Every structure is written in C-alpha cells, then in structure tokens.
Amino acid sequence: MPATTPAPAHTSIRSADGGLQAVLWDMDGTIVDTEPYWIAAEKELVAAHGGVWTDEDAMSVVGNALDVSAAVLQESIIRQGGPVVEPRTIIDTLSSRVIEQVRTQVPWRPGARELLEDLNAAGVPCALVTMSEGPLAATILSALPEGTMRFAVTGDLVSRGKPDPEPYLVGLERLRGIVPGLDPARVVAIEDSVPGVASAAASGATTIAVPHVVPLPAPRNWTVWDTLEGRTAADLDALVRAVVAGGSGEAGAVSAGAAADGPGE
C-alpha cells in the first residue's frame, strides 16, 4: 500500500480537547457490500470441486481472516469427496473473483462514502483495517477520492487476523505517527461483523457496530448504529466525547477503560 498520505488542508475537528482524533474502517460489509461477491465466489469454488456451499456455510465465515475462511472451505471440499485445495489457492481464487466483480461495480454501503467525505473535510484522518488482502483493498481505495484513506492494514500484513486485536493495534500504532498524543478511546473503529467488532473493541478503540449480513450479539463495549446513512463527523465526535467522559454516549458505548476488556460475546 502507498506510504502515509499528507493530511488535507482543512480545519480539523481534532483541535478541540477530548474529541475525535481518527477513524479506522473495516472494508467488506462496512464501506462496500462485497459480502454477496465473496459468497458467490465461495459457492463457485466449492461447486467446481463437486461440492455444495450453502448460505449458512457462508455466514459462518463472514468477517474472519482469509486463512481461517480458507481452512473451512478446504475442509468442506474434502468432506464432500473433493481434492485437497491449498489455502493459498483458495484465497487467490476468491480474491480474484471478488476483484473482478468490484471492477465492474463498487457496491457502496449506505452512508459510508458520504461519512468518509465529511471526515476528510473535517480533517479527521481515516485508515482501513481489513482482512482482505492488498490487491482488493487497493481496488476499493482507487474508487475513493485521493487521500481519503491515509493507509491500509490488510490481512496479508498481520500474523493474526480478526477477531484478534492485532489488526487494529497495528492501525493504532501507525496512527501514532500521524496524530500526536493519540488516545485509542478517541479513535473510532467502524465494523459490521462479530470477528471485526471483537477485534476493534479489544484494541481499546471506541467501536461502532453497523450490522449487515450477520446479526451481532447484544452490545457491551461497543455502540450499535443501524446505518451510517445521515451520520457525520460531528456524530462520531460526540460519541467519543461521551466515552472519554465516562458516559454512555449511545446504547452500547462504555468508558475507554472497559473497552480494553474485550467484547462480551
């Protein structure tokens, strides 16, 4: 991925003490509705080896690290009498198919692109934390205005994927080079899946869950928003201020200290 992008020349919402400093974004299911692309690719792959991959099977791997999903697909193919397909082959096959679909049409999630644009105008740095690998992330980022995302933490850059907090911890560490005095509680992470919410919340970031394909457990150390449509940088700033102050903000948000305890699933 490209080196850190210079900050836009805007008046920053971060100038006020205790407010929003940055936003870390999940990609699949949060910024773009690529889950149907992934599910179709998984079904094609398993069918090509004589098996069946159901919607229920697909839901079981949503949000997981690609190597975890590949292992599940591999086992399914073998269980149904098919050959041993190497995980790397599975990942490359699925990713190539999804990239092909994205290049035809980028399926933006409601409100995501608009919120990204508002954050950019407010001078709030954003970055991507996704379990997809570099090529797919680059394809999505190329469809956004230049500088919208300062960097990307992709699945091929971490040793432990979501639900482990490593991807978000890497994102927070990189943000420290951009935002002086970074406080994880003043960084919002936006996610849509169970593994993603677990990863983000365990990192200490103020986490917003926007459920999409799969239902999420009742919120404990995260906030649930039904949609990003109509949401603004000011909404994220208000949530962060409530969390830092030890208030509830909105349903499901708790203090920064509690966020470090991990999700309650």
Beta strands, then each sheet from edge to edge (+ up, - down):
strand 1: 22-25
strand 2: 126-129
strand 3: 152-153
strand 4: 187-191
strand 5: 206-209
strand 6: 223-224
sheet 1: 3+ 2+ 1+ 4+ 5+ 6+
end
